[in-house]
Amino acid sequence: MHARFHMVHAVTPLVCAILLVAAGCTQTADKKGTTGKAGASKTAKAEAGANGAEAADAEPASYTDGITVPEGKVLLGSPELTAGIPGDGDLTVEQIKAWVDDPKNHETLDIALPLGLDAGLQAVKGLDANPLTRAKIELGRQLYFDTRLSSDGTISCASCHDPEQGYAAHTQFGVGVRDQMGGRNSPVSYNRIQSALQFWDGRAASLEEQAKGPIANPIEMANTHEQAVATVKGIEGYPMQFDKVFGDDSVNIDNIAKAIASFERAIVTGPSPFDFNEKLRGFAGQDLEELKKDDPDLYKEYEALKALADAHPMSESAKRGREIFFTDKGSCTACHVGPNLADELYHNLGVGMDATEPDLGRYNETKQEKDKGAFKTPTVRNVALSAPYMHNGAHKTLEEVVEWYDKGGHPNPTLDAKIKKLNLTAQDKQDLVAFMHATTGAFPKVERGRLPK
């Protein structure tokens, strides 16, 4: 299987690790509260159905489970990074000043990633040009949830990329100011730290470039960059943060984008039942009694990992689905590969290609014939929380997604050669859906409110 939906194999790095180490609703500017856990909204839980009910309701694992964070490194997903400036009630200028005056908040972070994503630390993008600091992430958090970046004060980044809706939106298309409807489904904004080109068609060269786009898009925030900058400058709590993070008189659209991108890079998925099970597979076939005698430390690691896998189990259906996913039977690994289960490439699945004037996707950027109808592969991680699916939001459930792949997509001249009929049984299809639910991990605890007044 494959685009927000495309499918791919990351077992080898995880197995190596175990052997080597021994492992859309709009927001208002003053909306309060935090979101965390797996972020499963009622809509997402309803979509889960019988195959995913256990995954949707289960308490997700901790970000630190299954890994040891090296001394001096900071684990992305840690609540300290996204839970806001300490304090209760409205965010005050005094609290902001105390925060930005603390040198610790301006130290460049040497990051670690949660289990599963950790195998792709080499795939991290954008930190050379835009290093992460606590203060920059916090500034980006505030801007991400601030509707004042839009022309009428009704739309924020979170309006289409809502933590409670899987960092996407449960609408077929993105909804902007004055309830204007966009032409594509809202892609997820998590695990972007392992992604370079952004948007369904890859038109933004970086996460920073992506962050600028919606502000000036006439359907989304419908603002101008100049007016957005003027608005931010006019809010007392913002300039003092920009000055400390970027230097004096530094409120500009580029730095606004850098801050938002930094917050988005801090949003990563925690370990899932799939990750624990995958790491445990590294011990398959070993004589555990011999291991206990010959290598007590490794055996202790096995016991700890086994306890985590037992606490966050994959169902038997999900385990069968894993075998389909990672073999030619499902062909999911044609596109969903690597630690983030996405190849970061573009594929034509035939979705929407029967329209009179189909969306040509990547072709609009490259003008290469082979890219007609091709869209970027989304991650399978936490996909159960972000319905509907595909670039046009055509599929309401994961079951519909599987049916699409099973029939071999929709024939068209540039259909990806990897798309073929699968001839799956009804049980196979249920198992694949169960597997996708088993890739659900926690989202970081994020403060939605406490914005500068």
VENMO-V413259 format. One record per residue. N is the residue number from 1. RES is the residue in one small letter. PHI is phi as a letter, one per 30 degrees, with the letter a starting at -180 (NA if undefined). D_LAST is the distance of its C-alpha to the last C-alpha in whole Angstrom. Layout:
<<N | RES | PHI | D_LAST> <N | RES | PHI | D_LAST>>
This chain:
<<1 | m | NA | 47> <2 | h | b | 44> <3 | a | NA | 40> <4 | r | NA | 36> <5 | f | a | 40> <6 | h | b | 42> <7 | m | b | 44> <8 | v | NA | 45> <9 | h | c | 47> <10 | a | b | 45> <11 | v | d | 47> <12 | t | d | 49> <13 | p | d | 46> <14 | l | d | 46> <15 | v | d | 49> <16 | c | d | 50> <17 | a | d | 47> <18 | i | d | 48> <19 | l | d | 52> <20 | l | d | 51> <21 | v | d | 48> <22 | a | j | 50> <23 | a | NA | 45> <24 | g | NA | 25> <25 | c | d | 22> <26 | t | d | 19> <27 | q | c | 16> <28 | t | c | 13> <29 | a | d | 9> <30 | d | c | 9> <31 | k | d | 12> <32 | k | c | 13> <33 | g | j | 16> <34 | t | c | 18> <35 | t | b | 21> <36 | g | a | 24> <37 | k | h | 28> <38 | a | c | 30> <39 | g | i | 27> <40 | a | d | 30> <41 | s | d | 29> <42 | k | e | 31> <43 | t | d | 32> <44 | a | d | 33> <45 | k | d | 35> <46 | a | d | 37> <47 | e | d | 38> <48 | a | d | 39> <49 | g | i | 42> <50 | a | d | 45> <51 | n | d | 45> <52 | g | c | 41> <53 | a | e | 40> <54 | e | d | 41> <55 | a | d | 39> <56 | a | d | 36> <57 | d | c | 36> <58 | a | d | 37> <59 | e | d | 35> <60 | p | d | 34> <61 | a | d | 35> <62 | s | d | 33> <63 | y | d | 32> <64 | t | d | 35> <65 | d | d | 38> <66 | g | i | 41> <67 | i | b | 40> <68 | t | c | 40> <69 | v | d | 37> <70 | p | e | 38> <71 | e | e | 37> <72 | g | j | 35> <73 | k | c | 33> <74 | v | c | 30> <75 | l | d | 30> <76 | l | d | 28> <77 | g | j | 27> <78 | s | d | 26> <79 | p | e | 23> <80 | e | e | 22> <81 | l | d | 21> <82 | t | b | 19> <83 | a | d | 18> <84 | g | i | 15> <85 | i | d | 14> <86 | p | e | 16> <87 | g | k | 15> <88 | d | b | 14> <89 | g | i | 12> <90 | d | d | 8> <91 | l | d | 7> <92 | t | c | 8> <93 | v | d | 9> <94 | e | d | 12> <95 | q | d | 12> <96 | i | d | 11> <97 | k | d | 14> <98 | a | d | 16> <99 | w | d | 16> <100 | v | d | 17> <101 | d | d | 19> <102 | d | d | 21> <103 | p | e | 24> <104 | k | e | 25> <105 | n | d | 21> <106 | h | c | 23> <107 | e | d | 26> <108 | t | d | 28> <109 | l | d | 28> <110 | d | c | 32> <111 | i | c | 31> <112 | a | b | 33> <113 | l | c | 33> <114 | p | d | 34> <115 | l | e | 38> <116 | g | j | 39> <117 | l | d | 36> <118 | d | d | 38> <119 | a | d | 41> <120 | g | c | 39> <121 | l | e | 37> <122 | q | d | 39> <123 | a | c | 38> <124 | v | d | 34> <125 | k | c | 33> <126 | g | j | 30> <127 | l | d | 30> <128 | d | d | 32> <129 | a | d | 30> <130 | n | b | 27> <131 | p | d | 27> <132 | l | d | 25> <133 | t | b | 23> <134 | r | d | 21> <135 | a | d | 18> <136 | k | d | 18> <137 | i | d | 19> <138 | e | d | 15> <139 | l | d | 14> <140 | g | d | 16> <141 | r | d | 15> <142 | q | e | 11> <143 | l | d | 12> <144 | y | d | 15> <145 | f | c | 13> <146 | d | c | 10> <147 | t | d | 12> <148 | r | d | 11> <149 | l | d | 13> <150 | s | c | 16> <151 | s | d | 17> <152 | d | c | 17> <153 | g | i | 13> <154 | t | c | 16> <155 | i | b | 17> <156 | s | b | 16> <157 | c | e | 18> <158 | a | d | 18> <159 | s | d | 20> <160 | c | c | 23> <161 | h | b | 23> <162 | d | d | 22> <163 | p | e | 22> <164 | e | d | 24> <165 | q | b | 26> <166 | g | i | 28> <167 | y | h | 25> <168 | a | b | 26> <169 | a | b | 27> <170 | h | d | 30> <171 | t | c | 30> <172 | q | d | 33> <173 | f | b | 31> <174 | g | d | 27> <175 | v | c | 26> <176 | g | c | 23> <177 | v | e | 22> <178 | r | h | 24> <179 | d | h | 26> <180 | q | d | 27> <181 | m | c | 30> <182 | g | d | 30> <183 | g | c | 33> <184 | r | b | 33> <185 | n | d | 32> <186 | s | d | 29> <187 | p | d | 30> <188 | v | d | 28> <189 | s | c | 26> <190 | y | c | 27> <191 | n | h | 30> <192 | r | d | 29> <193 | i | d | 30> <194 | q | c | 33> <195 | s | b | 33> <196 | a | c | 33> <197 | l | d | 34> <198 | q | b | 31> <199 | f | i | 31> <200 | w | e | 34> <201 | d | c | 36> <202 | g | i | 35> <203 | r | d | 34> <204 | a | c | 31> <205 | a | d | 33> <206 | s | a | 30> <207 | l | d | 27> <208 | e | d | 25> <209 | e | d | 27> <210 | q | d | 26> <211 | a | d | 22> <212 | k | d | 22> <213 | g | e | 25> <214 | p | d | 23> <215 | i | e | 20> <216 | a | c | 23> <217 | n | d | 25> <218 | p | d | 26> <219 | i | c | 26> <220 | e | d | 23> <221 | m | d | 20> <222 | a | h | 22> <223 | n | c | 20> <224 | t | c | 21> <225 | h | d | 20> <226 | e | d | 20> <227 | q | d | 18> <228 | a | d | 15> <229 | v | d | 16> <230 | a | d | 15> <231 | t | d | 12> <232 | v | d | 11> <233 | k | d | 12> <234 | g | d | 10> <235 | i | c | 6> <236 | e | e | 7> <237 | g | d | 7> <238 | y | d | 9> <239 | p | e | 12> <240 | m | d | 13> <241 | q | d | 13> <242 | f | e | 15> <243 | d | d | 17> <244 | k | d | 18> <245 | v | d | 19> <246 | f | c | 21> <247 | g | j | 22> <248 | d | d | 21> <249 | d | h | 19> <250 | s | c | 19> <251 | v | d | 16> <252 | n | b | 19> <253 | i | d | 20> <254 | d | d | 22> <255 | n | d | 20> <256 | i | e | 17> <257 | a | d | 20> <258 | k | d | 21> <259 | a | d | 18> <260 | i | d | 18> <261 | a | d | 22> <262 | s | d | 22> <263 | f | d | 20> <264 | e | d | 22> <265 | r | d | 25> <266 | a | d | 24> <267 | i | c | 25> <268 | v | b | 28> <269 | t | d | 31> <270 | g | d | 32> <271 | p | d | 36> <272 | s | c | 38> <273 | p | e | 41> <274 | f | e | 43> <275 | d | d | 42> <276 | f | d | 43> <277 | n | d | 46> <278 | e | d | 47> <279 | k | d | 47> <280 | l | d | 49> <281 | r | d | 51> <282 | g | d | 52> <283 | f | c | 54> <284 | a | e | 56> <285 | g | i | 60> <286 | q | d | 60> <287 | d | d | 62> <288 | l | d | 60> <289 | e | d | 62> <290 | e | d | 63> <291 | l | d | 60> <292 | k | d | 59> <293 | k | d | 62> <294 | d | d | 62> <295 | d | b | 58> <296 | p | e | 57> <297 | d | d | 53> <298 | l | d | 53> <299 | y | d | 54> <300 | k | d | 51> <301 | e | d | 49> <302 | y | e | 51> <303 | e | d | 50> <304 | a | d | 47> <305 | l | d | 46> <306 | k | d | 49> <307 | a | d | 47> <308 | l | d | 43> <309 | a | d | 45> <310 | d | d | 47> <311 | a | d | 43> <312 | h | b | 42> <313 | p | d | 45> <314 | m | d | 46> <315 | s | d | 48> <316 | e | d | 51> <317 | s | d | 50> <318 | a | d | 47> <319 | k | d | 50> <320 | r | d | 52> <321 | g | d | 49> <322 | r | e | 49> <323 | e | d | 52> <324 | i | d | 52> <325 | f | e | 49> <326 | f | c | 50> <327 | t | b | 54> <328 | d | d | 55> <329 | k | e | 55> <330 | g | c | 52> <331 | s | h | 51> <332 | c | d | 48> <333 | t | d | 48> <334 | a | d | 48> <335 | c | b | 45> <336 | h | c | 43> <337 | v | b | 44> <338 | g | i | 42> <339 | p | e | 40> <340 | n | c | 37> <341 | l | h | 40> <342 | a | a | 39> <343 | d | d | 41> <344 | e | i | 39> <345 | l | c | 41> <346 | y | b | 42> <347 | h | b | 44> <348 | n | c | 46> <349 | l | c | 46> <350 | g | i | 47> <351 | v | d | 44> <352 | g | i | 44> <353 | m | d | 47> <354 | d | c | 49> <355 | a | d | 47> <356 | t | d | 48> <357 | e | b | 46> <358 | p | d | 44> <359 | d | d | 41> <360 | l | c | 43> <361 | g | h | 40> <362 | r | e | 41> <363 | y | e | 43> <364 | n | d | 41> <365 | e | c | 40> <366 | t | c | 43> <367 | k | i | 46> <368 | q | c | 48> <369 | e | e | 50> <370 | k | d | 50> <371 | d | c | 46> <372 | k | d | 46> <373 | g | i | 44> <374 | a | c | 43> <375 | f | b | 40> <376 | k | d | 38> <377 | t | d | 39> <378 | p | d | 36> <379 | t | d | 36> <380 | v | d | 38> <381 | r | d | 36> <382 | n | i | 34> <383 | v | d | 35> <384 | a | d | 36> <385 | l | c | 32> <386 | s | b | 31> <387 | a | d | 34> <388 | p | d | 35> <389 | y | b | 37> <390 | m | i | 38> <391 | h | d | 36> <392 | n | c | 37> <393 | g | i | 36> <394 | a | d | 40> <395 | h | c | 40> <396 | k | d | 39> <397 | t | b | 40> <398 | l | d | 41> <399 | e | d | 45> <400 | e | d | 44> <401 | v | d | 44> <402 | v | d | 47> <403 | e | d | 49> <404 | w | d | 48> <405 | y | d | 49> <406 | d | d | 52> <407 | k | d | 53> <408 | g | i | 53> <409 | g | i | 50> <410 | h | c | 51> <411 | p | e | 54> <412 | n | a | 53> <413 | p | e | 54> <414 | t | c | 51> <415 | l | e | 51> <416 | d | e | 50> <417 | a | d | 53> <418 | k | d | 52> <419 | i | d | 51> <420 | k | a | 55> <421 | k | d | 56> <422 | l | c | 55> <423 | n | h | 57> <424 | l | d | 55> <425 | t | d | 57> <426 | a | e | 54> <427 | q | d | 54> <428 | d | e | 53> <429 | k | d | 50> <430 | q | d | 49> <431 | d | d | 49> <432 | l | d | 47> <433 | v | d | 44> <434 | a | d | 45> <435 | f | d | 44> <436 | m | d | 41> <437 | h | d | 40> <438 | a | d | 41> <439 | t | c | 39> <440 | t | d | 36> <441 | g | c | 34> <442 | a | d | 30> <443 | f | c | 27> <444 | p | d | 25> <445 | k | d | 22> <446 | v | b | 19> <447 | e | d | 16> <448 | r | d | 14> <449 | g | c | 11> <450 | r | h | 9> <451 | l | c | 6> <452 | p | e | 4> <453 | k | c | 0>>
